[in-house]
Amino acid sequence: MFPAASLLAFSLLATVYGQQVGTLTAENHPRLSIQQCTSENNCQTQQHSVVLDSNWRWLHSTSGSTNCYTGNTWDASLCPDPSTCAQNCALDGADYAGTYGITTSGNELTLKFVTQGPYSKNIGSRVYLMDANDQQYELFNMKNQEFTFDVDMSNLPCGLNGALYFVEMDADGGASRFPSNKAGAKYGTGYCDTQCPQDIKFINGQANILGWEGSPSDPNAGSGQFGTCCNEMDVWEANMNGAAFTPHVCSVQGQTRCEGTDCGEGDERYDGICDKDGCDFNSFRMGDQTFLGPGKTVNTNQKFTVVTQFLTNNNQSSGTLSEIRRLYVQNGQVIANSKTNIPGLATFDSVTDEFCNAQKEVFGDTNTFEKLGGLNQMGQAFQRGMALVMSIWDDHAANMLWLDSDYPTDVPATNPGVARGPCPANSGIPTTIETQSASASVSFSNIKVGPIGSTF
């Protein structure tokens, strides 16, 4: 998800995390409809819902309302060790709109950036699409399929990320593999991605308290000894000034707990079990600085449609994933994806293994994507099934510069691949945007899934 040393460090100002189930607040998932298409103009509406990730939830003692975690510190009496903590602490239900700024209306989901709730200030959120029975995460196999949605990010400035992506989570949130997890998908457990985030407080049904250290920049987050890894397909990471779509792969199947070098933290970034950089197609970074943004070809001042096609080598779901193609639709016009315009790089307008290898070579980037299996590995993850995630967040590790500005910051912006967007180098600082851009939001709507050519 993040092509720099970015830990998945969402800023959480609501007390969070756990594995037992609390009873102090009822858990009612907001309803969200999507459409399943079989051919052009032949789509059926399906009723689904979304669930808030467990990381955002109030975590308290099973016997009362004492916090198990406050600020970025665990309660030592309730959580003396990982297993006891999981037994003593309960996740509770969520007030989606009032506490977290999450609302739905028909086929539209809106995520607010900062919400002042009755007890706390919440920053960012992450939700998962549930299945039609509202029991497990809906799992998608996108091989030889296309995924389409509308996005309104006209209220999403520099430094923020309104993301829509797939990860290879367990459909039940890990409840069957890890019996100590009593909360499961209903309470948003089991998250993983290719950053192998170590800020997740419960992994594999155990509290991640060993080696826990509070974040130096985020008073409500920290990281533990373990991370949680899995394959990830970033369909959309964006704000009104830039966007990228990026497959990332791992050497493991499904949600996997990591420790030490396997997590790929810091200087061991390219030694871990997952490809943290991924193979990104960001139009600005690929040389077209007029394509997407306010007033540009894809005008981010207005809502538009994003179409992503996952093509296989035999045009069937049994084939090998070979190309990820992007189209846009705005004001009734289909807009082809931008083309690369980088000296020394051939012309591409989609993600293929050939594009990834050529891009990495020209930019001088480490090609972990190829090393860990490339698009074939991404396709195999889809074959097993991937959950849909939608989120809004800011970046305590790299201020989102990797998405919308010049990054890395210690090399000339004129170097190939460094200029990623038009935002200033001093933008995206969480303490600033959490105040100045507190009213920011993103809306995803009109999700459609079906065979190639059926959804737009």
Secondary structure, 3 states (H helix, E strand, C coil): CCCCCCCCCCCCCCCCCCCEECCCCCCCCCEEEEEEEEECCEEEEEEEEEEECHHHCCEEECCCCCECEECCEECCCCCCCHHHHHHHEEECCCCHHHHHCEEEECCEEEEECEEECCCCEEECEEEEEECCCCCCECEECCCCEEEEEEEECCCCCCCEEEEEEEECCCCCCCCCCCCCCCCCHHHCCCCCECCCCCCCCEECCEECCCCCEECCCCCCCEECCEEEECCEEEEEEEECCEEEEEEECECCCCCEEEEHHHHCCHHHHHHCCECCCCCCECCCCCCCCCCEECCCCEECCCCEEEEEEEEECCCCCCCCEEEEEEEEEECCEEEECCCCCCCCCCCCCEECHHHHHHHHHHHCCCCHHHHCCHHHHHHHHHHHCEEEEEEEEECCCCCCHHHHCECCCCCCCCCCCCECCCCCCCCCCHHHHHHHCCCCEEEEEEEEEEECCCCC
